[in-house]
């Protein structure tokens, strides 16, 4: 066996099956009669878990130096912060456009 579980085809297959199971849980939750808040929170948590697994294993971030991983966190926070400041401008500009007849 190689140095880590995820670097083999068997490891990738296991990770892929795990991701499919998370998708199945998401589909199951959408058909339950949960409140909107509970549904959004649970789906977002599962989506973040899926994204984290995909980034770590399929983008090979798990096998990189920790400094690369920790340099991506401030960059991601910066991008999200900037997006938060650009979205209100986009909504404002949409209301300033002339109506199309």
C-alpha positions in Angstrom: 0.0 0.0 0.0 1.2 3.5 -0.7 2.0 6.3 1.8 -1.6 7.4 2.3 -5.1 6.0 1.9 -6.3 8.5 -0.7 -3.4 8.2 -3.1 -4.6 4.8 -4.5 -7.4 4.0 -6.8 -9.1 2.1 -4.0 -8.8 5.2 -1.8 -10.2 7.5 -4.4 -13.1 5.1 -5.0 -13.9 5.1 -1.3 -13.8 8.9 -1.1 -16.1 9.0 -4.2 -18.5 6.6 -2.7 -18.5 8.7 0.5 -19.3 11.8 -1.5 -22.2 10.0 -3.2 -23.5 9.0 0.2 -23.4 12.6 1.3 -25.4 13.6 -1.9 -27.9 10.8 -1.0 -28.3 12.3 2.5 -28.9 15.7 0.9 -31.6 14.4 -1.4 -33.2 12.6 1.6 -33.2 15.8 3.6 -34.9 17.7 0.8 -37.8 15.4 0.8 -38.3 15.7 4.6 -40.7 18.3 6.0 -37.9 20.4 7.6 -38.3 24.1 8.2 -36.5 26.3 5.6 -33.9 27.3 8.2 -33.1 23.7 9.2 -32.9 22.6 5.6 -30.6 25.4 4.5 -28.3 25.0 7.4 -28.1 21.2 7.0 -27.5 21.4 3.2 -24.9 24.1 3.6 -23.0 22.1 6.3 -23.1 19.0 4.0 -22.0 21.1 1.0 -19.0 22.5 2.9 -18.0 19.0 4.0 -18.3 17.8 0.4 -16.2 20.8 -0.9 -13.6 20.2 1.8 -13.2 16.5 0.9 -13.1 17.4 -2.8 -10.4 20.0 -2.3 -8.3 17.9 0.0 -8.3 14.7 -2.0 -9.2 15.4 -5.7 -7.3 18.7 -5.8 -4.5 17.0 -3.9 -4.3 19.7 -1.2 -3.9 17.0 1.5 -0.5 16.0 0.1 0.9 19.6 -0.2 2.9 21.5 2.4 0.7 22.9 5.2 1.9 26.4 4.4 0.0 26.2 1.1 -3.2 25.1 2.8 -2.9 27.9 5.4 -2.2 30.5 2.7 -5.5 29.6 1.0 -7.6 30.3 4.0 -6.9 34.1 4.2 -7.2 34.4 0.4 -10.6 32.7 0.5 -11.8 35.0 3.4 -10.6 38.0 1.4 -12.5 36.9 -1.7 -15.7 36.3 0.3 -15.3 39.6 2.0 -14.9 41.4 -1.3 -17.8 39.6 -2.8 -19.9 40.7 0.1 -19.1 44.3 -0.7 -19.7 44.0 -4.5 -23.1 42.3 -4.3 -25.0 45.4 -2.9 -23.6 47.4 -5.8 -24.9 44.9 -8.3 -28.4 45.1 -6.8 -28.3 48.9 -6.8 -27.2 49.0 -10.4 -30.0 46.6 -11.4 -32.5 49.1 -10.0 -30.9 52.0 -11.9 -31.3 50.5 -15.3 -34.0 51.9 -17.6 -36.9 49.5 -18.2 -36.9 47.7 -21.5 -40.1 48.2 -23.5 
